[in-house]
Amino acid sequence: MRPSTTYKGLALLAVLGLGLTACSSSSSPSANKSASTSNKTLVIEDNTGATSYTDDFNPFDTNSFARTENTASFIYEPLFQFNTLDSSSAPIPWLATNSAWSDGNKTLTLTLRQGVKWTDGTPFTSADVAYTFQTVTADQAANTFAVPTASSITTPDANTVVMKFSAPQKANFVAIGNQLIVQKAQWSTITAPDKAVLTGEKAIGTGPYVLDSFTPQNVKYKANSGFWGGAPKVQKISIPLYSSNDAASLALAQGQIDLAGNDINNVLTTFVAKDQAHNHLFQSTAPYFPASNTVVLMLNTKDSKSPFLGDAKVRKAISAALDRQSLATQCETNYELPATSSGGLTLPIDQKFLNSATTNDLKTSPDTATVQSAMQSAGFAMTGGKWTKNGQTVKFTIIDPNSFTDYWCNVQATVQQLNSAGFDVNDNGAFTYTTWNEAVTTGNYDATFHWGQGSTPFQRLQFILDSTQTQPIGTAAAGDFTRYQSATADAAVTQFENATGSADEQTALNALQQVFAQDLPAIPVLYGAAWYEYTDANFTGWPTSSNAYINPSPNNQAYEYLVLQLKPVS
């Protein structure tokens, strides 16, 4: 299982940066309809690999419990919700009811929802929103959703926030909309927000839940009686700890879990067949899970221990050596399909935005001729079965938690494939999710398998290529974990952000895909699944392939929206 904790905002909008001028204020959670008095507990499992939970509900820290378990929005809420599986859906008003761009898309005016209160009973106001964005601007380590830096943030009244930028930022609206909002009164007294430890009993939010109880093995939430959307029909939530995919899969099959985000081997036999009337997947036909991201082999381009990874020719050879079909079959049981484009987009959902030059340019089986030509062009010769230059081999280690059973399978298989092709590769699975995430975000790694971030084509590419999202090695970054830098890529990012129409946007996307394909700082391997298994034995109202009202795979914002649509079975 790979959690979908987001470092960047998520949305799949019909027109990439356009069509976001205003959002209707008519939408609100379905929870404000008649509430159930049922005391059934909803059990969610969405991240494996930890040995114990840490009582930390800091929304600015991607390693806190709230963020790693994708439950942050149960307490802290975003301005808007986004259905990342429906390209025609508009942003869903949440803490903000309306947004409007002006001044050539350099000024964003947000209208906030009225009548919202924090869990300590004080009113939610524009001062809280302004403070939150000022915080992520001042402390880039806390800017985990890659919110663009505003030149000024003003609050004309208690329900209005005006953000001004030095350049057009409509293309980054989703990152703004996804930012989790905190209370100014509480957080203005906290130094170094990204490093603070905030226990659950002290967490103040606007969301539908508050902490009920905390243990290192199970965290429980209870309904917030003062929630602005009305009392949630799901009154209690439990997040039990599972140390591995296998343990979580067994519990799911035994009916102990209501919602999971796992890659389960033989899911039809081990889960669906156990109770065909109630156990379900997202869709009933193969590959059973829709593609929602591109799984990549990230290579640290600034790695002093493995400097050859900074050579684009070496990265091209590594890509050519992969047997993607074998990884899809052996490690993902064909729930994820092999990547076919080197441009970094996710297919088939990004098909209309694909640069034709990158169509089917990745082979699903090893391309030994390309490996040889690329390595020789980079000045390497085969010596003793290894590509060697100046007496050094292309030596590096691929890391991932071995509790991510499918990723760990991919790592081990990739090590074998690359060593057979003449590289010098090791693996290391001795990581928890937290220690691995810290290593990756701070750049203290050689290579790793990682799921893509973002949901528009632009965001998917920006996450890998935009050097303004990265930080020096040793400091956590919001994106560009490979520490890749390219003036051409940065110019294409700016070109997209300044685009005034879909044709200009596509030109910029084509340029970004071309840079991705030429330099391959992250190598596309598979089209990652939106993992989602559920039982409707206890609760109804789940997203389905015929009613995909939200992306149900683990992520910090949409889990709140999903849970608010559920109601206990009578």
C-alpha positions in Angstrom: 0.0 0.0 0.0 1.2 3.5 -0.7 -0.6 6.3 1.1 -1.6 9.2 -1.0 -0.6 11.9 1.4 -0.4 15.0 -0.8 2.4 17.5 -1.0 0.6 19.4 -3.7 -3.1 20.2 -4.2 -5.4 17.9 -6.1 -7.9 18.5 -8.8 -8.8 17.3 -12.2 -10.4 20.3 -13.9 -11.8 20.3 -17.4 -9.8 23.4 -18.4 -6.5 23.2 -16.6 -6.0 26.7 -15.2 -9.2 28.1 -16.5 -12.8 28.1 -15.5 -12.0 28.8 -11.9 -13.3 32.3 -11.7 -16.1 31.6 -9.3 -17.5 28.7 -7.2 -21.1 28.4 -6.2 -21.9 28.7 -2.5 -24.7 26.3 -2.7 -22.8 23.1 -1.8 -22.3 21.8 1.7 -21.8 18.4 3.3 -24.6 15.9 3.1 -24.1 15.5 6.9 -26.4 18.5 7.5 -29.4 16.3 6.6 -31.0 14.1 9.2 -28.3 12.7 11.4 -28.3 9.1 12.5 -28.1 8.1 16.2 -26.3 4.9 15.4 -23.1 4.3 17.4 -21.5 2.1 14.8 -17.7 2.8 14.4 -16.3 3.3 11.0 -12.9 1.5 10.7 -10.4 2.9 8.3 -7.0 1.5 7.4 -5.0 3.6 5.0 -1.3 3.3 5.9 0.9 0.4 6.9 4.5 0.1 8.1 4.5 1.9 11.4 5.3 0.1 14.6 3.3 2.6 16.7 1.5 5.9 16.4 2.9 9.2 17.7 0.4 11.6 19.3 1.0 14.4 16.9 -1.7 16.2 15.0 0.3 18.9 13.4 -1.2 19.7 9.9 2.0 21.4 8.8 4.2 18.3 9.3 3.9 15.5 6.8 5.3 13.0 9.3 2.6 13.7 11.9 0.0 11.1 12.6 -2.8 13.3 11.1 -0.9 13.6 7.8 0.6 10.1 7.4 -2.8 8.5 8.1 -4.6 11.0 5.8 -7.0 12.0 8.5 -6.0 15.6 8.9 -9.2 17.0 7.4 -11.3 15.3 10.0 -10.0 18.2 12.2 -8.4 20.8 9.9 -10.3 21.7 6.7 -9.4 23.0 3.3 -11.0 26.0 1.5 -12.3 23.8 -1.3 -12.7 20.1 -2.0 -11.9 18.6 -5.4 -13.0 15.4 -7.2 -9.8 14.3 -8.8 -11.5 11.5 -10.8 -14.0 13.7 -12.7 -12.6 16.2 -15.1 -15.9 18.0 -15.5 -16.4 18.7 -11.8 -16.0 22.1 -10.4 -14.3 22.8 -7.0 -16.6 22.0 -4.1 -17.1 25.0 -1.8 -15.9 24.2 1.8 -14.5 26.7 4.2 -14.6 29.1 1.3 -17.9 29.5 -0.7 -16.6 31.5 -3.6 -13.4 32.5 -5.4 -12.7 35.1 -8.0 -9.6 36.0 -9.9 -8.8 39.5 -11.2 -5.9 41.7 -12.2 -4.7 39.3 -14.9 -5.1 36.3 -12.5 -2.7 38.0 -10.0 -5.4 38.7 -7.4 -7.6 36.1 -5.7 -10.6 37.1 -3.7 -12.0 34.4 -1.4 -15.4 34.6 0.3 -15.5 32.5 3.4 -18.4 30.4 4.8 -20.2 32.2 7.6 -21.3 30.6 10.9 -18.3 28.3 11.2 -16.8 27.8 14.6 -13.6 26.3 15.9 -13.9 23.4 18.3 -13.1 25.7 21.2 -16.3 27.7 20.3 -14.7 30.8 18.8 -15.7 32.0 15.3 -13.7 31.1 12.2 -12.8 34.3 10.4 -10.6 35.7 7.6 -7.9 36.3 10.1 -7.4 32.6 10.5 -7.1 32.1 6.7 -4.7 35.0 6.3 -2.6 33.7 9.1 -2.4 30.2 7.6 -1.2 31.5 4.3 1.2 33.9 5.9 2.6 31.0 7.9 3.3 28.8 4.9 4.8 31.7 3.1 7.2 32.6 6.0 8.1 28.9 6.8 8.6 27.1 3.5 9.1 23.8 5.4 5.5 24.1 6.5 4.4 24.7 2.9 3.6 21.1 2.3 0.9 21.8 -0.3 3.3 24.0 -2.4 1.1 27.1 -2.1 2.4 30.0 -4.2 3.9 32.9 -2.3 1.6 35.9 -2.1 3.0 39.4 -2.2 0.2 40.6 0.2 -2.7 39.1 2.1 -5.5 41.4 3.3 -8.8 40.9 5.1 -11.3 43.6 4.1 -13.8 42.0 6.5 -14.3 38.9 8.6 -15.5 36.9 5.7 -13.2 38.0 2.9 -9.5 37.3 2.1 -7.7 39.0 -0.8 -4.4 37.4 -1.9 -2.2 39.2 -4.4 0.6 37.6 -6.3 3.5 39.0 -8.4 2.6 36.7 -11.3 -0.6 34.9 -12.5 -1.4 32.0 -10.2 -4.7 30.6 -11.4 -2.8 27.4 -12.5 -2.0 26.9 -8.8 -5.5 27.5 -7.5 -5.8 23.9 -6.4 -2.8 24.1 -4.1 -4.4 27.2 -2.5 -7.8 25.5 -2.2 -6.3 22.4 -0.6 -4.4 24.2 2.1 -5.6 23.1 5.6 -6.6 26.1 7.6 -5.5 26.5 11.3 -6.6 28.8 14.1 -4.6 32.0 14.4 -5.1 32.2 18.1 -3.5 28.8 18.7 -0.8 28.7 16.1 0.5 32.3 16.5 1.9 31.2 19.8 3.8 28.3 18.3 7.3 28.7 16.9 8.5 26.6 14.0 5.1 25.3 13.0 6.6 22.6 10.8 8.4 21.1 13.7 5.9 21.5 16.5 4.3 18.5 18.2 0.6 19.1 18.8 -1.2 16.3 20.7 -4.7 15.4 19.6 -6.4 16.7 22.7 -5.0 20.1 22.0 -5.9 20.1 18.3 -8.4 22.9 17.4 -10.1 22.7 14.1 -13.3 23.4 12.2 -13.8 19.8 11.0 -16.5 17.2 11.7 -14.5 15.3 14.2 -12.4 15.7 17.3 -10.1 13.2 19.1 -11.9 10.6 21.2 -8.9 8.6 22.4 -5.3 8.0 21.4 -3.1 4.9 21.9 0.0 3.9 20.0 -2.0 1.1 18.3 -5.4 2.8 17.7 -6.6 6.3 17.3 -10.3 7.1 17.6 -12.3 10.1 16.5 -15.8 11.2 17.7 -18.2 13.6 16.0 -17.9 17.3 16.6 -21.3 18.4 17.8 -20.7 21.9 16.7 -19.6 21.1 13.1 -20.9 23.7 10.7 -22.3 21.1 8.3 -24.4 19.4 11.0 -23.8 16.3 13.0 -22.1 13.6 10.9 -24.1 10.5 10.5 -20.9 8.5 11.2 -20.5 9.2 14.9 -17.2 7.3 15.5 -14.1 6.5 13.5 -11.3 4.1 14.4 -7.8 4.0 12.8 -6.2 0.8 14.0 -2.5 0.2 13.3 -1.3 -2.6 10.9 2.4 -3.2 10.5 2.2 -4.5 7.0 0.0 -4.9 3.9 -0.5 -8.6 4.7 -1.8 -7.9 8.2 -4.2 -5.2 6.9 -5.3 -7.4 4.1 -6.2 -10.3 6.5 -8.2 -7.9 8.7 -10.0 -6.6 5.7 -10.9 -10.1 4.5 -12.2 -10.9 8.0 -14.6 -8.0 8.0 -12.7 -6.0 10.6 -12.2 -3.0 8.3 -14.8 -0.9 6.5 -12.5 1.2 4.2 -9.0 0.4 3.0 -6.5 1.8 0.5 -4.4 -1.3 -0.1 -2.9 -3.3 -2.9 -4.3 -6.8 -2.1 -3.0 -9.9 -3.9 -5.8 -11.8 -5.6 -8.3 -9.3 -4.3 -11.3 -11.0 -6.0 -10.5 -14.2 -4.1 -9.1 -12.9 -0.8 -11.6 -10.1 -0.3 -14.6 -9.9 -2.7 -15.4 -13.6 -2.7 -15.6 -13.6 1.1 -18.8 -11.6 1.0 -19.9 -10.8 -2.5 -23.0 -9.1 -1.3 -21.0 -6.5 0.7 -17.3 -6.5 -0.3 -16.5 -4.3 -3.2 -13.8 -2.6 -5.3 -13.9 0.6 -7.1 -14.9 -1.0 -10.4 -15.9 -4.5 -11.4 -13.7 -4.9 -14.4 -9.9 -5.3 -14.7 -7.7 -3.6 -13.7 -10.3 -3.0 -11.0 -8.7 0.3 -9.8 -8.6 3.4 -12.1 -5.2 5.0 -12.7 -4.8 8.2 -10.7 -1.0 8.9 -10.8 2.2 7.8 -12.4 4.5 5.6 -10.3 8.1 6.6 -10.9 11.6 5.5 -9.9 12.9 8.8 -8.4 16.6 9.4 -8.8 18.4 11.9 -6.6 20.2 14.1 -9.2 22.2 15.9 -6.5 23.3 12.8 -4.6 27.0 13.1 -3.7 27.2 9.4 -2.9 25.9 8.4 -6.3 27.0 11.2 -8.6 26.4 9.3 -11.8 22.6 9.7 -11.2 23.1 13.3 -12.1 23.8 12.3 -15.7 20.7 12.3 -17.9 22.3 9.7 -20.2 22.7 7.3 -17.3 19.1 7.9 -16.2 18.0 7.1 -19.7 19.9 3.8 -19.7 18.3 2.9 -16.3 14.9 3.5 -17.7 15.7 1.4 -20.8 16.8 -1.5 -18.6 13.5 -1.9 -16.8 11.0 -4.7 -17.5 7.9 -2.7 -16.8 5.5 -5.5 -17.8 7.2 -7.9 -15.4 6.8 -5.4 -12.6 3.1 -4.9 -13.4 2.4 -8.6 -13.5 4.7 -9.9 -10.8 4.4 -7.1 -8.2 1.0 -5.4 -9.0 -0.9 -8.4 -10.2 -1.9 -6.3 -13.2 -3.9 -3.9 -11.1 -1.4 -1.2 -12.3 -0.4 -1.1 -16.0 3.1 -0.4 -17.3 3.9 3.2 -18.2 4.2 3.8 -22.0 5.1 7.5 -22.1 8.3 9.0 -20.8 6.6 12.4 -20.6 5.3 11.8 -17.0 1.6 12.1 -17.6 -0.9 9.6 -16.3 -2.7 7.5 -18.9 -5.5 7.2 -19.9 -6.8 10.2 -17.9 -4.3 12.6 -19.4 -4.5 11.3 -23.0 -5.8 14.5 -24.5 -2.9 16.4 -23.1 -0.2 14.0 -24.2 2.7 15.3 -26.3 2.6 13.2 -29.4 6.4 12.9 -29.3 6.2 10.9 -26.1 3.5 8.5 -27.3 4.5 4.9 -26.7 8.2 5.8 -26.4 8.7 3.6 -23.4 9.1 -0.1 -24.0 7.4 -2.4 -21.6 10.3 -4.9 -21.8 14.1 -4.2 -21.5 15.7 -2.2 -24.4 19.3 -3.5 -24.3 20.4 -1.5 -27.4 19.4 1.8 -25.8 21.1 0.8 -22.5 24.3 0.2 -24.4 24.2 3.3 -26.6 23.3 5.6 -23.7 26.0 4.3 -21.4 28.7 4.4 -24.1 27.6 7.9 -25.0 28.1 8.8 -21.3 31.7 7.5 -21.4 31.1 4.1 -19.7 32.5 0.8 -20.8 31.5 -2.7 -19.7 34.2 -4.1 -17.3 33.7 -7.3 -15.4 29.9 -7.2 -16.2 29.5 -3.7 -14.8 29.3 -0.3 -16.6 32.5 1.4 -15.4 33.9 4.9 -15.8 37.2 6.1 -14.2 37.2 2.9 -12.2 33.7 3.5 -10.7 30.5 1.7 -11.3 27.0 3.2 -11.3 26.4 2.2 -7.7 23.2 3.3 -5.8 20.6 2.0 -3.4 16.8 1.9 -3.9 14.9 2.5 -0.7 11.2 1.9 0.2 9.6 0.4 3.4 9.3 -3.3 3.0 5.9 -3.1 4.6 4.7 -1.6 1.2 4.6 -5.1 -0.1 4.0 -4.3 -3.8 6.6 -1.5 -3.8 9.1 -3.7 -2.1 8.5 -6.3 -4.7 9.1 -3.6 -7.4 12.4 -2.6 -5.6 13.7 -6.1 -5.4 12.8 -7.0 -9.0 14.3 -3.7 -10.3 17.5 -4.4 -8.4 17.8 -7.7 -10.2 16.9 -6.2 -13.6 19.4 -3.3 -13.3 22.3 -5.5 -12.0 21.7 -7.9 -14.9 22.0 -4.9 -17.2 25.4 -3.9 -15.8 24.5 -1.5 -13.0 25.6 -1.8 -9.3 22.4 -1.6 -7.3 21.3 -2.5 -3.8 18.0 -2.3 -1.9 17.1 -1.2 1.6 13.7 -1.8 3.1 14.5 -1.1 6.7 12.2 2.0 6.9 9.0 2.9 8.5 6.7 5.2 6.4 7.9 8.1 8.5 11.6 7.5 8.2 11.3 6.8 4.5 9.2 9.9 3.9 11.7 12.0 5.8 14.6 10.6 3.8 12.8 11.3 0.5 11.5 14.8 1.2 14.9 15.9 2.6 16.8 14.4 -0.3 18.8 11.9 1.8 18.4 8.9 -0.5 19.8 7.6 -3.8 16.6 6.3 -5.5 13.1 5.3 -4.5 9.8 4.2 -6.0 7.2 6.9 -5.4 3.6 7.6 -6.5 2.9 10.8 -8.4 1.3 13.9 -6.9 -1.2 16.3 -8.3 -4.2 15.6 -10.4 -4.0 18.0 -13.3 -1.5 17.2 -16.0 0.3 20.4 -15.0 0.5 19.5 -11.4 1.8 16.0 -12.2 4.7 17.5 -14.2 5.3 20.4 -11.8 5.7 18.0 -8.9 8.8 16.5 -10.6 10.2 19.4 -12.6 9.5 22.7 -10.8 12.7 23.6 -9.0 10.9 26.3 -7.0 9.2 23.5 -5.1 12.4 21.9 -3.8 14.8 22.7 -1.0 18.5 22.1 -0.3 19.4 18.6 0.7 18.6 18.3 4.4 15.5 20.4 4.3 12.0 18.9 3.6 10.7 19.9 0.1 7.1 20.2 -1.1 8.0 18.8 -4.5 10.9 18.1 -6.9 12.3 15.5 -4.4 15.0 14.6 -7.0 16.5 18.1 -6.6 16.4 18.4 -10.4 17.1 21.9 -11.8 16.4 22.9 -15.4 16.0 26.5 -16.7 13.9 25.1 -19.6 11.6 23.3 -17.2 11.2 26.3 -15.0 10.5 28.5 -18.0 7.8 26.1 -19.1 6.2 26.2 -15.7 6.1 30.0 -15.8 4.7 29.8 -19.3 1.9 27.6 -18.2 1.1 29.9 -15.2 1.0 32.9 -17.5 -1.1 31.1 -20.2 -4.3 32.9 -21.3 -5.9 30.1 -23.2 -5.9 26.3 -23.6 -3.6 26.5 -26.7 -0.9 28.3 -24.7 -1.3 25.8 -21.8 -0.8 22.9 -24.2 2.3 24.4 -25.6 3.7 24.7 -22.1 2.6 21.1 -21.2 4.3 19.8 -24.4 7.5 21.6 -23.3 7.4 20.1 -19.8 6.8 16.6 -21.2 9.7 17.0 -23.6 12.0 18.0 -20.7 10.7 15.1 -18.6 11.4 12.6 -21.5 14.8 13.9 -22.3 16.2 14.2 -18.7 14.2 11.6 -16.8 14.9 12.8 -13.2 12.0 10.5 -12.3 11.5 7.4 -14.5 7.9 6.5 -15.3 7.3 2.8 -14.4 3.6 2.2 -13.8 0.3 3.9 -13.9 -0.6 4.0 -10.2 -4.0 2.7 -9.0 -6.5 4.6 -6.9 -6.5 1.8 -4.2 -9.9 1.5 -2.7 -11.7 -1.5 -1.1 -14.8 -1.2 1.1 -17.7 -3.1 2.6 -21.2 -1.7 2.8 -22.2 -4.2 5.5 -22.1 -1.4 8.1 -22.3 1.8 6.1 -23.7 2.9 2.8 -23.1 5.9 0.5 -19.7 4.8 -0.9 -18.2 6.2 -4.1 -18.6 3.7 -7.0 -17.5 3.6 -10.6 -21.1 4.8 -11.5 -21.1 7.5 -8.8 -17.5 8.6 -8.4 -18.4 11.7 -6.4 -14.8 11.9 -4.9 -11.5 10.1 -5.2 -11.8 7.4 -2.5 -8.1 6.5 -2.4 -6.2 7.7 0.7 -5.7 11.5 0.7 -5.9 14.2 3.4 -8.8 16.2 2.0 -11.2 13.9 0.3 -11.4 11.4 3.2 -13.5 14.0 5.1 -15.8 14.5 2.1 -16.2 10.7 1.7 -17.0 10.0 5.3 -19.6 12.8 5.4 -21.5 11.0 2.7 -21.8 7.7 4.6 -24.6 6.6 6.9 -24.9 3.6 9.1 -26.9 0.6 8.0 -30.1 0.5 10.0 
